[in-house]
């Protein structure tokens, strides 16, 4: 029996949602919007009729079309969620905004910082919600990490170090940084709440004619903070691990852990003047307890969808708004340029 989208009494006050793209991520978006009490899925668009057949079976009350422009023009659609290849994000999002629709876009927001800036300006001019689906930002684990950093539990931040590797699906239109590392960069952007000043990246494409499938990205911040992300489509194991080092404590986030995704280590080093000279410093090692905070068991995308609907309804700014999407794409663009120059350090051009 198919799962019908919510269409009961009171649906007139719900946000009508159209989803463009029903490939890898689109079904997750449709599912979460369909089960929301504040939204109803009006239509789904995909170029492949076979994919639309699945929508017909699972959500018989949802209209399907192979033409995204028809979905965007539908007056019953108040908001458009876009889960299509990166190269199509800008044109689809711009068309939706110009049609007066609120927009949720799968990561990354667009293919260039220039395209992102245009979307940000268009949404602001029309007073519409523009949000990027940086799903990890909405997971209980990442939100708890942000809290630990904000409250000073970690102390002064020293580094952000992340690994995201697996024997993955090669993407035809983006390199591994744009596909995998964007997740870690969205976590870093949210948790640290600061932008790097310069980046250096190296990478290699092992498959002729394809994008880089392995990359190492280093980011330099103020106050001697350093960030590093390793992304790889050609690894024999799957690893999703982030370390955040601070002066008081350190965090290990392992997304593959079923129950204890975060562990906080009361470990580190302390510096004290040496006995002979105040210029001579002694390093002391601290090895304290390890604890794992309790986290809610809630799907990150469920929280993200609820947040998007709330922002559309209340007119508030999303946590991962267009500006956040622009920051990450600007960083990815600079990293790609550095990779092309074999690791040259490039200053980030951040608008004043």
N, C-alpha and C positions, 0 to 999 in steps of 0.2 A: 504493500500500500504506500503511495507517495506521501511525502511530507508537504502539506500545503502551507504556503506562506500565510502569516496571520492576516486575516481579512474579515474579522468579525465586526461587531458593532463598535462604533467609535473610530473606525479606520479613517474617517474623514479628517480627524485631527492628527493622524500619523504622518510622518515624513515619508513621502513616496520616493523610493530609491530605484535607480536603474544601474545595473552592473554591466560594464563593458569588458569582455574577456572572460571566458569560462574554461581556461586551461588548467594551470597548476594551482594558482592562488584564488582564482575567481570563485570556485565552489565553496571555499572557506568564507569568503565575503558574503555570498548569497546565504549560506547557512546561518551566519551570525546575524545578518540583517533580518532574515526571516523569523528568527526566534526572539527578536527584540519586541518589547511591548510598545515602543515608541516609533517604530518604523514598519513599513510594509514594502516588500519587493514587488515593484510594478512590472519591470521588464529586464531581460537579459539579452545582450547582443554578443554574437560571436560569428566569425566568418565561416566556421565549420558546422555544417548542419548536424553532424554526428554528435557534437558536443551539446547542441541545442536539444537534441533528442533526449539526452540525460536530464536536462532541465524540465522538459515536458513530463518525464516520468516521475521525477522527484517533487516537482513543484507545479502541479497542473494548473494552478491559478495564475501563474506568471506568464506574461506575454513574451514571446521570443522573436528575435529578428536577426538577420545577417547584416543589417545596416546600422552602424552606430549612430549615424546622423538621425535616423528615425527615432531611436531611443532618446537622444538629446532633445529632439523637437517635441516629444510627448509632453503635453501640459500636465499630466498626472505625475510626472517625474520632477521632484523638488531637488534631489541630490543625485550626483553621478559618481559611482565608484569605478576607478579605472585599473584593470589588472591585465595589461597588454605589454608587448615588448617596449623597452625603454625608448626606442626611437619614435614611438607613436604617442608617448605621453603628452608632449607639448601641444601637438595639434588637437588631440581629443580634449584635453583639459581646457585649452583656450576656447574651443568651440562651445564647451559646456558652460564656461563662465560667461561668455558673450550671449548665451541663451538664458542667462539668469539662474543657472543652477549652481548649488554648492557642490564642491568637488573634493573627493578623497582619492589620492593617487598612490599606487603601489610604489615602493622605493625602487630606484631613486626618482626624485621628482621629475627630472627631465635630463636631456643629453648634454646640456651645457648650462653654465651659470647665466648666460645671457637669456636663454629660454626660461630659466627659473625666475629671473628678475621680472620678465614680462608677465609671467603668471601671477607673481606676487602683486605687481602693480595693478593688473586687471582685476584681481579679487578685491583689492583695497578700494579701487575706484567704484566698484559695483556693490561694495559692502557685503560680499559673499564669503563664506567660509572656504578656505583652502587648507587642506590638511594632507600631510604625507603619512603613509602607513609604515612608520618605523615601529613595527610591532613590538620589538624587544623593550622599547621604552615603557610600554604599558604592562609588562610582566611584573608580578609581585617581587621577583628576585631583583630586577634592575631598579625598581622603585625603592626597595629597601637599601640597596647600595647607595643610591642618591641620598637617602635619609642619613646613612652612616657618615657620609662625607659632609653633608650640610651641617649636622649637629656637632662636628668636630671629633667624633669618635675615632676617626682614623688619624687625626692630627694633620700636619702639613703634608700635602701630597708630593710624593717623590716620582712615581711613575705609573703608567697605565700600559699593561702588556697583554696582548690578546692573540690567541691562535684559533683559527677557524679553517680546518682542513678536512678533506674527505676525497674519495674517488667519485668526483662529482660530474654533473652534467655540464659539458662545455657549452657556453652561450655564444651564439653567432655574432651578436651585436655589441657586447661589452666584455671587458677583460675581467679577471678574477677579483680585482679590487672593487669594481662597480657592482659585481654580483654578490660576493661573499663579504668582503671587508666593510661594505657599507653598513652591515649590521653592527659590527664592532665600533665603527665610527659614530653611529647614532647613539650607542650606549655611552661612549666616551663623551660625546657632546652633551648628553643629558646629565650624566653623573658628575663630571668635572665642571660643567657650566663655564667653560673657557675655550678659547680658540687658539690653535697653534700659530706661531709666528712664521715658521718655515717648515718645509718637508723635504725628505729625500727618499726616493723609492727605487728599487731595482726589481726586475722581473724578466721572465723568459717565456716565450711561446715554443713549446716542444712539438706542436703539431703544425706543419707548414700551412700557411694561409689563415691560421686561427689567431685569436687574441691570446695575450699572456695568460698562462694557466697557473703560474706560481709567482708570488710577489711578496716583497718585504717592504713595509712602509714605516719610516721613522718620522716622528713629529717633534718639533722643538717648541716648547712653551716658555713663558716668562718664569722667573723664580726657579730655574734649573729643573723644571718638570719636563720629563721626556715621555713620549708615547710610542708604542710600537705595535704593529699588526702584521701577522703572518697569515697569508691566505693561499690556499693550494687546492686545485681541482684534481691533482694527480697523487694523492696520498693513499697508502694502503689501509689506513685507519681513519676513523672519524673522531675529531677532537673539537670541542667547543669550550674553551677555557679562557678566563680572563683573570689577571692578577692586578690588584691595585695596592701599591705600597705607600705607606704613610709613616710619619715619624712616631706615631703611637701604636698603630695596629696595621694589619694587612688583611686584604680580602682576597679570597679565591672563589670565583664563580664558575661552576662547572654545569653547563646547561644540560648535559647528558645524565647527570645524577637524578634519580627518580625522586628522592625525598630531601636530601641535604644539598640543595643547589648552591647555597652560600656557606662558607666557613670563614669565620673571623679569627685571625691569629693574633694573640697578644705577644708578638715577637718583633724584634727589631734590634737596632743598635743605638747606643747613646755615647755621646762624646764628653769627655771630662779633661781638664788641664792635666798635663803630666807633672810628675813630682819635681822635675828639675827646672822646667821653664813653662811659663804660661803659653808660650808659642808651640809647645809640644803637646799634642792631643792624644789621649788614650781612647781607644774604641772599646766599649763594653757591649757585650751581647746579652739580649734579654730574651728568655724563652718562657713565656707564660702559657696560659690556658688557650684552648681552641674551643670555640662554641659556634653552633649553627642556629641562626634565628628561625623561628617558625614562620612559614610563609603560607598565604592563602593559596588554595588550589583552584586557580581561575585562569582560563585561557587568556593570553595577552590580547589576542584579536578581539575577543568578546569585550574586554575593557576598552580597547581602542574604538570599536564601533559605537559603544555606548557614549564614549567621550565625544566622538564626531557628531552624533545625534544631539547631544546636549549643547554643543557649541552652535550647531545650526539653529536650534530652538531658542537659545538664550542670547545668541549673537556674541558669544565670548570667543576668545582666541585659543585655538588648540595648543597643546603642549608642543606637538610636532607640526607647527604651522609652516607656511610657505617659506618663511625666513630660515627655519631650521633646515628645510630641504635645500635651500640655496646655499647655506653654509657647507653642507656636506658635498654638494655637487662641485662647489668651488674648490674644496679640498681634494676631491677625486680628480678634477681637471688638472690641478697643480701636480698631484702625484703622478698622473699619467705623463705629463710633460717631463717630470724628473726621471721617470722610468725610461723614456725615450732618449734622455741624455745620460743614461747609465749611472743614475744615482746622484746627479748634480743637485746640490741643495738650492731650493728655490723659495724665496720669500713669498708669503701669501699676500695677495693684493686684496686687502680687506677695506671696503669703502668706509670713509670717515663717518 
